Each structure stands twice: as C-alpha cells, then as structure tokens.
Amino acid sequence: SYAPLIAAAISLLPAVASFRLIESRRRSPAELSRLKTFRLVTLFVLMSLLISSMAFRAANTGLGIPGIENKNDDFASQLSNSCGAYQMEFETKCKVDSVESKFTAFLFGDSHAQAASTGVAEAVSDLGGTLVIAAGGGCPFLLIDTNRRCDLFNEIRFEKTKLLKPDLVIIVNHQTTWVVDRLNGDGVSWATKSNQIEGISKTLVWLDNLGIPAIVQGEIPVCDFKVNLLSRVLNSRQSCMRNFDRQTVHLDFLSATKKLVSKYERHIFFDPTGVICPNSKCAPFLNKKMVFVDVSHLSPSGS
C-alpha cells in the first residue's frame, strides 16, 4: 500500500506552509540554503522509496526476492497438474495422481484445507499416493448442520467416502474464527465451540466405524501482520503481533481436538504450530518465504 508514503507527504504540507508564510521572512541566507538542502534530501528519499516500491511491484528483480503470495496461489497450484486450475465451485474437485498409486487419500475441510493443499499434495505425491481434494470456503467437514449449501456439499463428501473407502482422510477445518465472529455478532448460529467439538467427535466415530483412518490437523494460530515495503524487501519480521500462546480460544480448540483424536488407535492428530512457529515464536516469514497469506490462512510455502 502507498498509504504511508502519501500520509508522509501530506504531513509535510503544514511545515511547508509555515516556512513560506512565516519563517522564511526571519531567516538568514545561510539558514535558507541549509533548509533548501534539507528539503531536497527529504524529497529525494521519498521519491526513492516510491520508485523502489513501484519497481518491486512491477517486476521480478531476479535477486532472490520472492513475490508476495496470495490466496489465489493455493489449491496445490505449485504442482504440474489440474489442481492449478481449481475453481471455487463446490461441485469441482481436484485430483493429484501418482503414476503407480500406492494409496488414496481424501483432503476435506473448509478454506483451510484449500490453504494446506499444496503441502499435502506434495507429501502424498512423494509417498506415491493419489490425493483427492474437496474443500469449500466456509464449509468444514463435520457431521453437523451448518447451512444448506454446506450441508449438501458435506452429504456428497460423506457419501463418496462411504462408497469409495479411501485409505486415509485428512481433515483441515478452522475453528476459532467461527467462534470469534459469532461472539462479535458477525458469525453464524451453528458456530459454537460445543457444536464444533461435537461435530468432529461424530465425524471421527463415523470414520472409525468404516475402518478409515483420519489425520486431523489442528488449526493454525492467527498471525496478525501487515506486509509493508520493508518486510517485502527483508522478507522477515520478528514476530506476529499476537503469538499463539496468547490465543486462548485457539489453544482450547487444539487441546479439545487432540483429546478427542487420542481416543482412537487409527486416527492421528497433527499440531502444525511447532513447524510454522519454530522456537515457540510465530512470524509472517520463515526462511525468507511467507508462512501466512493472511491473518488465518497458510501460504503455499507455509503449507
């Protein structure tokens, strides 16, 4: 955003007006010369920042500075397959095939499954498996009633799972945002903590009765940050504004979900916090690559 540069330029207007109307009449020629030099230097610095920012946006410099990743880059788009053309329509599915598939895995969930799909697809492909992705923004894979659109989508996902019996189901849902939005009056009625925990519990029982193992990814922590000119160039920042150990609702969901999954021998719980927040510190960038694409979704590199 150019807003900081514009704000800085506007903030100089009162000083310029004061100088021209009042101070210039009382200063010596030497002082006026120094002020003129100062103004020229200030203008040069502002123009340099503006030009560098525009150049960074316009071209890939080839200096090892990656572009800013966004949500349009997910859905396993870094692989050479049909996932790169994945559309958001709910009836659309994405399939990553291995030449000689050793197993089939389903990746189900809401937009967080979408955000995790690049990393999951690479892992499944490396292990010689086939991955089928069926994710919909705002539609967690849970055995609970949410809304008509998501309920119909979940009916398809559960029916296909029962019919095709994959070797593995990978579940990636978000949880905290639903609760926070609901408490703020912007969310949906079904999104209580108890409903979500009950939903994942019923889902795990249903899969266990079919003999299908599940990997349940714990939700990622929130990382509130802004990508500005400095962070784009340095690709680093000390930490997210609010570290995961201060996110009480998130920690409660992690603990409750882990406890549920631990009751089953065939199901596995995976907490990504230790991977994306090494040394117990979350940051927007890791190893000069973006980890988060926005406040609550992983980037393709992060996944």
Disulfide bonds with the S-S distance in Angstrom:
Cys83-Cys94 2.04
Cys139-Cys150 1.77
Cys223-Cys240 1.95
Cys277-Cys282 1.97
